[in-house]
Amino acid sequence: TNQSFSDSSSVEILDVNTPSPEVIASIEVPGTPEGLAVTDNQTYATLGGFSDTTLVATLDASERRLTGTIDVGCAPRYAVADRQDEVFVLCSNTAEVVVLDGASELARLSIPAPASTAGPGQPAFFAPDAEELYVVVSQDRLTRINTATNEIGDTIGPLDGAPIGAVGYDAVR
C-alpha cells in the first residue's frame, strides 16, 4: 500500500519475478490504505490507516482497478482472509472485528479491546491449519477467533515480557 499525504493514495502491484521487484501498476484508492487481504475473487484494502475513513476497498488485481468500497462503520487497519474467503477486518477505533463475505457483512464480533500493538506492528495472525485468528488486544493479551465458526475464543495472557509488537503461530508447537 502507498499512503500519500500530498497526492492520492494507492495500492501498488509489484512484479516480484524480476531481480529487483518493480511497480507495474497503481490502483488509486480513497483514505489511507494499510492492510491487504486476498481471496479467490478479489483483493481487499483497509483504508482507515489513520482513522480517516471507515471504508474497505475492493480491488480487481487482474484488471488493476478499484471495484468498490464497503463502509464497515469503524476505522479498518488490518484484514485477513480465511479458507472460506471470508475477510476479517480489524478496526483501530472500536473493539470489534467485522467479517465480510464479498461485499456483505456476515458478522460483527466484539473483542476485549481495539486491535493494536506497541508501536507500528502486526496486530493479528491467521493460522490456516488451525482456522484461528490471533488478535493483539492489549500490550500483554491476545484474543483467539475461530474463523470456521466466526466465534470469539479464549483471551490469552497476561504474557510476560515486552509489549506485543507482532504475533505469529506455530501449529507444530
Short mmCIF file of the C-alpha atoms (twelve columns), coordinates in Angstrom:
data_MODEL
# 
_entry.id   MODEL 
# 
loop_
_atom_site.group_PDB 
_atom_site.id 
_atom_site.type_symbol 
_atom_site.label_atom_id 
_atom_site.label_alt_id 
_atom_site.label_comp_id 
_atom_site.label_asym_id 
_atom_site.label_seq_id 
_atom_site.Cartn_x 
_atom_site.Cartn_y 
_atom_site.Cartn_z 
_atom_site.pdbx_PDB_model_num 
ATOM 1   C CA . THR A 1   0.000   0.000   0.000   1 
ATOM 2   C CA . ASN A 2   1.143   3.546   -0.666  1 
ATOM 3   C CA . GLN A 3   -0.020  6.126   1.857   1 
ATOM 4   C CA . SER A 4   0.369   9.605   0.460   1 
ATOM 5   C CA . PHE A 5   -0.393  12.851  2.230   1 
ATOM 6   C CA . SER A 6   0.195   15.157  -0.740  1 
ATOM 7   C CA . ASP A 7   -1.073  13.055  -3.647  1 
ATOM 8   C CA . SER A 8   -3.684  10.361  -3.866  1 
ATOM 9   C CA . SER A 9   -3.101  7.079   -2.030  1 
ATOM 10  C CA . SER A 10  -2.838  3.806   -3.914  1 
ATOM 11  C CA . VAL A 11  -2.325  0.080   -3.845  1 
ATOM 12  C CA . GLU A 12  0.754   -0.855  -5.849  1 
ATOM 13  C CA . ILE A 13  1.024   -4.041  -7.903  1 
ATOM 14  C CA . LEU A 14  4.574   -5.398  -7.997  1 
ATOM 15  C CA . ASP A 15  6.270   -7.791  -10.383 1 
ATOM 16  C CA . VAL A 16  8.268   -9.920  -7.948  1 
ATOM 17  C CA . ASN A 17  9.625   -12.208 -10.673 1 
ATOM 18  C CA . THR A 18  12.430  -9.811  -11.520 1 
ATOM 19  C CA . PRO A 19  15.766  -9.375  -9.678  1 
ATOM 20  C CA . SER A 20  14.546  -6.007  -8.366  1 
ATOM 21  C CA . PRO A 21  10.765  -6.068  -7.818  1 
ATOM 22  C CA . GLU A 22  9.173   -3.152  -9.606  1 
ATOM 23  C CA . VAL A 23  5.786   -1.450  -9.579  1 
ATOM 24  C CA . ILE A 24  3.853   -2.422  -12.704 1 
ATOM 25  C CA . ALA A 25  0.555   -0.728  -11.832 1 
ATOM 26  C CA . SER A 26  -1.074  1.543   -9.262  1 
ATOM 27  C CA . ILE A 27  -4.711  1.473   -8.223  1 
ATOM 28  C CA . GLU A 28  -5.828  4.799   -6.763  1 
ATOM 29  C CA . VAL A 29  -7.904  4.458   -3.576  1 
ATOM 30  C CA . PRO A 30  -9.522  6.878   -1.105  1 
ATOM 31  C CA . GLY A 31  -8.353  7.136   2.502   1 
ATOM 32  C CA . THR A 32  -5.123  5.741   3.895   1 
ATOM 33  C CA . PRO A 33  -4.564  2.155   2.718   1 
ATOM 34  C CA . GLU A 34  -2.797  -0.121  5.149   1 
ATOM 35  C CA . GLY A 35  -3.798  -3.792  5.297   1 
ATOM 36  C CA . LEU A 36  -4.480  -6.155  2.397   1 
ATOM 37  C CA . ALA A 37  -6.361  -9.457  2.240   1 
ATOM 38  C CA . VAL A 38  -6.670  -11.617 -0.862  1 
ATOM 39  C CA . THR A 39  -9.466  -14.092 -1.626  1 
ATOM 40  C CA . ASP A 40  -10.043 -16.187 -4.731  1 
ATOM 41  C CA . ASN A 41  -12.165 -13.438 -6.267  1 
ATOM 42  C CA . GLN A 42  -10.767 -10.110 -5.121  1 
ATOM 43  C CA . THR A 43  -8.378  -8.101  -3.005  1 
ATOM 44  C CA . TYR A 44  -9.480  -6.024  -0.021  1 
ATOM 45  C CA . ALA A 45  -7.567  -2.956  1.174   1 
ATOM 46  C CA . THR A 46  -8.299  -1.402  4.554   1 
ATOM 47  C CA . LEU A 47  -8.386  2.379   4.147   1 
ATOM 48  C CA . GLY A 48  -8.501  3.637   7.754   1 
ATOM 49  C CA . GLY A 49  -4.758  3.770   8.433   1 
ATOM 50  C CA . PHE A 50  -5.064  6.985   10.441  1 
ATOM 51  C CA . SER A 51  -8.752  6.553   11.329  1 
ATOM 52  C CA . ASP A 52  -9.582  8.903   8.449   1 
ATOM 53  C CA . THR A 53  -12.245 6.687   6.894   1 
ATOM 54  C CA . THR A 54  -14.499 3.707   7.626   1 
ATOM 55  C CA . LEU A 55  -14.038 2.186   4.175   1 
ATOM 56  C CA . VAL A 56  -12.548 -1.031  2.838   1 
ATOM 57  C CA . ALA A 57  -11.719 -1.013  -0.886  1 
ATOM 58  C CA . THR A 58  -12.495 -3.964  -3.136  1 
ATOM 59  C CA . LEU A 59  -9.975  -4.353  -5.941  1 
ATOM 60  C CA . ASP A 60  -9.709  -6.468  -9.057  1 
ATOM 61  C CA . ALA A 61  -5.955  -7.056  -9.214  1 
ATOM 62  C CA . SER A 62  -6.058  -8.764  -12.613 1 
ATOM 63  C CA . GLU A 63  -7.861  -5.797  -14.179 1 
ATOM 64  C CA . ARG A 64  -5.909  -3.406  -11.944 1 
ATOM 65  C CA . ARG A 65  -8.897  -1.365  -10.818 1 
ATOM 66  C CA . LEU A 66  -10.951 -0.328  -7.801  1 
ATOM 67  C CA . THR A 67  -14.309 -2.115  -7.996  1 
ATOM 68  C CA . GLY A 68  -15.971 -0.541  -4.969  1 
ATOM 69  C CA . THR A 69  -15.848 0.315   -1.293  1 
ATOM 70  C CA . ILE A 70  -17.558 -1.172  1.755   1 
ATOM 71  C CA . ASP A 71  -18.407 1.011   4.752   1 
ATOM 72  C CA . VAL A 72  -17.631 -1.113  7.825   1 
ATOM 73  C CA . GLY A 73  -18.559 1.638   10.316  1 
ATOM 74  C CA . CYS A 74  -15.194 1.709   12.081  1 
ATOM 75  C CA . ALA A 75  -11.566 2.595   11.201  1 
ATOM 76  C CA . PRO A 76  -10.258 -0.505  9.360   1 
ATOM 77  C CA . ARG A 77  -6.482  -1.034  9.587   1 
ATOM 78  C CA . TYR A 78  -5.787  -4.737  9.075   1 
ATOM 79  C CA . ALA A 79  -7.513  -7.585  7.242   1 
ATOM 80  C CA . VAL A 80  -7.031  -11.302 6.770   1 
ATOM 81  C CA . ALA A 81  -8.850  -13.829 4.560   1 
ATOM 82  C CA . ASP A 82  -9.661  -17.334 5.782   1 
ATOM 83  C CA . ARG A 83  -10.090 -20.574 3.837   1 
ATOM 84  C CA . GLN A 84  -13.778 -19.836 3.174   1 
ATOM 85  C CA . ASP A 85  -12.831 -16.491 1.550   1 
ATOM 86  C CA . GLU A 86  -14.331 -14.574 4.448   1 
ATOM 87  C CA . VAL A 87  -12.392 -11.409 5.302   1 
ATOM 88  C CA . PHE A 88  -11.825 -10.418 8.929   1 
ATOM 89  C CA . VAL A 89  -11.397 -6.639  9.217   1 
ATOM 90  C CA . LEU A 90  -9.804  -5.321  12.425  1 
ATOM 91  C CA . CYS A 91  -10.677 -1.810  13.458  1 
ATOM 92  C CA . SER A 92  -8.417  0.530   15.416  1 
ATOM 93  C CA . ASN A 93  -11.092 2.713   16.995  1 
ATOM 94  C CA . THR A 94  -13.605 0.111   18.195  1 
ATOM 95  C CA . ALA A 95  -13.327 -3.242  19.958  1 
ATOM 96  C CA . GLU A 96  -14.715 -5.283  17.093  1 
ATOM 97  C CA . VAL A 97  -13.879 -7.385  14.084  1 
ATOM 98  C CA . VAL A 98  -16.092 -7.106  11.004  1 
ATOM 99  C CA . VAL A 99  -16.457 -10.313 8.980   1 
ATOM 100 C CA . LEU A 100 -17.131 -9.807  5.271   1 
ATOM 101 C CA . ASP A 101 -18.227 -12.251 2.596   1 
ATOM 102 C CA . GLY A 102 -17.724 -10.410 -0.664  1 
ATOM 103 C CA . ALA A 103 -19.378 -7.013  -0.191  1 
ATOM 104 C CA . SER A 104 -21.758 -8.314  2.504   1 
ATOM 105 C CA . GLU A 105 -21.253 -8.143  6.248   1 
ATOM 106 C CA . LEU A 106 -21.597 -11.607 7.798   1 
ATOM 107 C CA . ALA A 107 -20.895 -10.773 11.413  1 
ATOM 108 C CA . ARG A 108 -19.586 -8.164  13.819  1 
ATOM 109 C CA . LEU A 109 -17.558 -9.772  16.609  1 
ATOM 110 C CA . SER A 110 -16.852 -7.997  19.901  1 
ATOM 111 C CA . ILE A 111 -13.301 -8.352  21.214  1 
ATOM 112 C CA . PRO A 112 -11.942 -7.115  24.595  1 
ATOM 113 C CA . ALA A 113 -10.274 -4.001  23.125  1 
ATOM 114 C CA . PRO A 114 -9.362  -2.497  19.732  1 
ATOM 115 C CA . ALA A 115 -6.679  -4.452  17.856  1 
ATOM 116 C CA . SER A 116 -3.344  -2.765  18.470  1 
ATOM 117 C CA . THR A 117 0.350   -3.340  19.024  1 
ATOM 118 C CA . ALA A 118 3.118   -1.469  20.771  1 
ATOM 119 C CA . GLY A 119 4.180   0.939   18.003  1 
ATOM 120 C CA . PRO A 120 3.647   0.029   14.380  1 
ATOM 121 C CA . GLY A 121 3.339   -3.705  14.130  1 
ATOM 122 C CA . GLN A 122 1.257   -6.670  13.118  1 
ATOM 123 C CA . PRO A 123 -1.935  -6.732  15.227  1 
ATOM 124 C CA . ALA A 124 -3.098  -10.197 14.137  1 
ATOM 125 C CA . PHE A 125 -2.012  -13.509 12.682  1 
ATOM 126 C CA . PHE A 126 -4.132  -16.093 10.849  1 
ATOM 127 C CA . ALA A 127 -3.206  -19.741 11.390  1 
ATOM 128 C CA . PRO A 128 -4.842  -21.506 8.431   1 
ATOM 129 C CA . ASP A 129 -4.242  -25.074 9.647   1 
ATOM 130 C CA . ALA A 130 -5.889  -24.297 12.979  1 
ATOM 131 C CA . GLU A 131 -8.506  -21.975 11.391  1 
ATOM 132 C CA . GLU A 132 -7.776  -19.428 14.107  1 
ATOM 133 C CA . LEU A 133 -7.084  -15.715 14.077  1 
ATOM 134 C CA . TYR A 134 -4.974  -14.355 16.940  1 
ATOM 135 C CA . VAL A 135 -5.569  -10.654 17.667  1 
ATOM 136 C CA . VAL A 136 -3.459  -8.416  19.924  1 
ATOM 137 C CA . VAL A 137 -5.932  -6.655  22.251  1 
ATOM 138 C CA . SER A 138 -3.526  -5.105  24.758  1 
ATOM 139 C CA . GLN A 139 0.187   -4.873  25.373  1 
ATOM 140 C CA . ASP A 140 0.137   -8.338  27.012  1 
ATOM 141 C CA . ARG A 141 -3.017  -10.137 25.790  1 
ATOM 142 C CA . LEU A 142 -4.300  -11.919 22.682  1 
ATOM 143 C CA . THR A 143 -7.799  -12.997 21.706  1 
ATOM 144 C CA . ARG A 144 -8.381  -16.132 19.659  1 
ATOM 145 C CA . ILE A 145 -11.108 -16.175 16.970  1 
ATOM 146 C CA . ASN A 146 -12.307 -19.432 15.419  1 
ATOM 147 C CA . THR A 147 -12.607 -18.499 11.722  1 
ATOM 148 C CA . ALA A 148 -14.528 -21.674 10.841  1 
ATOM 149 C CA . THR A 149 -17.395 -20.726 13.179  1 
ATOM 150 C CA . ASN A 150 -16.741 -16.948 13.431  1 
ATOM 151 C CA . GLU A 151 -16.758 -17.147 17.225  1 
ATOM 152 C CA . ILE A 152 -14.581 -15.432 19.802  1 
ATOM 153 C CA . GLY A 153 -12.459 -17.864 21.805  1 
ATOM 154 C CA . ASP A 154 -10.207 -17.501 24.809  1 
ATOM 155 C CA . THR A 155 -8.152  -14.484 25.769  1 
ATOM 156 C CA . ILE A 156 -4.521  -15.476 26.194  1 
ATOM 157 C CA . GLY A 157 -2.474  -13.642 28.800  1 
ATOM 158 C CA . PRO A 158 -1.280  -11.691 30.531  1 
ATOM 159 C CA . LEU A 159 2.015   -12.636 28.896  1 
ATOM 160 C CA . ASP A 160 5.403   -11.850 30.390  1 
ATOM 161 C CA . GLY A 161 7.968   -9.694  28.620  1 
ATOM 162 C CA . ALA A 162 7.939   -6.591  26.490  1 
ATOM 163 C CA . PRO A 163 4.688   -5.252  24.986  1 
ATOM 164 C CA . ILE A 164 3.447   -7.272  21.996  1 
ATOM 165 C CA . GLY A 165 4.629   -5.797  18.664  1 
ATOM 166 C CA . ALA A 166 3.556   -8.681  16.417  1 
ATOM 167 C CA . VAL A 167 2.052   -12.138 16.723  1 
ATOM 168 C CA . GLY A 168 2.665   -15.461 14.971  1 
ATOM 169 C CA . TYR A 169 1.574   -19.058 15.495  1 
ATOM 170 C CA . ASP A 170 3.394   -22.369 15.170  1 
ATOM 171 C CA . ALA A 171 0.905   -25.194 14.609  1 
ATOM 172 C CA . VAL A 172 3.550   -27.835 15.386  1 
ATOM 173 C CA . ARG A 173 4.436   -26.478 18.844  1 
# 
